[in-house]
């Protein structure tokens, strides 16, 4: 292989299967701010828009577990 030739087959990322466990891990990581949205979406094999909608649903049905200390 020449110096300037790139093997495009090695540049393609594997498709991640969306499982409830992956989605839960991503939602928890987004809630705790240990992952950003693009990384979380890639972790569970979703688009960013799908991940955003899923996270909004997560926020709607899971109560917060912290106190707001600014009041």
N, C-alpha and C positions, 0 to 999 in steps of 0.2 A: 504494500500500500504506500502510495506516495506521501510526501510531506503535507500537501495541501488537500488531499482527499479525505473526506470524512465519511465514516461508516454510519449512515442514517439509521440503520436498524438498531444501533446501540443508543440512539438518542430518544427513542420512544419509551415512555414510562409504562409500566404494567398497569392494567386496569384493576382498580380496587373494587371488590365486591362490597356493596352496601349491606351491612348487617346491623341489627339492633344494638349490639355491643359497641361497634365502631361509632354509631351515631350517638350513643350515650356518652362514650368517652369524649367525643368532639364537643357535645353540649356542655359537659362538665368543664372541659378545658376552656371553652369560650366564657362560661360563667365566672371561672376563677382567673380569667385573663392570662392563662399560660399558653394559649394558642391564638393566633389571629385567624380571621375568617378564611382567607385563601388556604392556609395550612389545614384548618379543620375540615374544609370542604374536600380537600385532596385526601385527607386521612380516611374519610368514609366514602369516597367515590361519588361525590355529588358536585353539582355546579355550585358556584357561590350563591346564586339566587335561591336554589333549593335549600342550601344550608342556612341561609338567612331566614327563610320561612320556617324551617324546622326549629331554629333557635327561638324565634318569636313564640312558637307554640310551646316550647319548653319553658320559656319565661312565664307564659300565661298560666300554666298548670302546676308549676313548682314554686312554692312560697320562698321568699328570701330567707336566708338563715344568718343574717347579720343585723346589727342594730345601726340605725342612722345616728351617728354621734354629733352631727353638725347642728342639731336643733337645741 
